[in-house]
Amino acid sequence: MKVHSLNPGLFVLYALSFFLKATQLIAQTYTPHSLHTGPSWAPNGHVIAYSAAYHGTYDIYTVDIWTGERTRVSDHPANDLYPAWAPNGRWLAYYSDRPSEFGPFPPDSIVYNVRGLYETYARDGYRPSWSPDGQIIAAHFRGEKGNYEIYLMDRRGRDRRPITDTWATNVHPRFSPDGSKIVFVSDRDMQAEIYVMDADGGNQTRLTNSPAFDLDPVWSPDGNKIAFMSNRLDSFDIFVMNSDGSGMRVLASSPSIDMAPVWSPDGQKILFSSNRYGYFDLFVMDNDGSNLIRLTSSEFHEFYGTWSPQGSRIAFLSTEYGQPHLFVMNASGARKRQLTR
């Protein structure tokens, strides 16, 4: 398999956006040995990209789920994180904190401690977002004013231009499935809320309005709905709304943390992480919140769940052997196996 990484100076990263004041989330820096950032499936469904610090700093790797063959994609003394496959499967975009003399600049490094589990609250929000045709990339950077803005660029990282211009934090852009819209998170109204805009930055519209944190918005495969997490009912729960912000309702609620929703490729189910039984486990439910099923059950954390492109498998991280490692299982939760060591 031949993997082409983008221009090394394309993204400059560590990873962050909002400093959550919620008591459940305690911000702190953390750099363990070989912590993997969440898995990113290649379009072919049998290769996964991830980031790990096997040699001191983070680099991008891929692993074949059948042969276990591991390939090192990037090799640099800087940190390379949050890989995202282009729709054609030929390129990987990722953030890197390698030095840059000119803005925009990398986000600051913050990792959240969620009741003992080190994970970012927005599992995929840091990944660069590819337009469906693979020609444009959206990502957030720290601008000259010190705040975060959303930028567009071509697939080589050139022609970089901001499409938000505020004094606030604007982060976690995601193209809609048809490429016409971008959903993102902003605190421009003094609170972390979900917004949507045209793909060129026009018609920026606020979709949520609450005194709580509304985070991690993800499009349904048909683009008609957006799932997200919010603590508007006290603890973090999973919500869904129409793409215009109407019809909002809670899908998964518990006194614990329900987070990181992911739509199945056919849009019929939503995968998420929850510590409602003590440790973080993976759960799946129908897209209306019914038929909740616990996929993992153990005395360690399992999180960052991601569907394969065909929806038949789920890749995730597990702390079964101490530090987080990459695992894969069937969509039913059966045949769990470790991919990285």
Secondary structure, DSSP 8 states (H G I E B T S, - for coil): ---EE--TTS---SB-------TTEEEE----TT--EEEEE-TTSSEEEEEE-TTSS-EEEEEETTT--EEE----SS-EEEEEE-TTSSEEEEEE----SSSSB---B-EEEETTEE--SSTTTTS-EE-TTSSEEEEEEE-TTSSEEEEEEETTS-S-EES---SS-EEEEEE-TTSSEEEEEE-TTSS-EEEEEETTS-S-EE----SS-EEEEEE-TTSSEEEEEE-TTSS-EEEEEETTS-S-EEEE--SS-EEEEEE-TTSSEEEEEE-TTSS-EEEEEETTS-S-EE---SSS-EEEEEE-TTSSEEEEEE-TTSS-EEEEEETTS-S-EE---
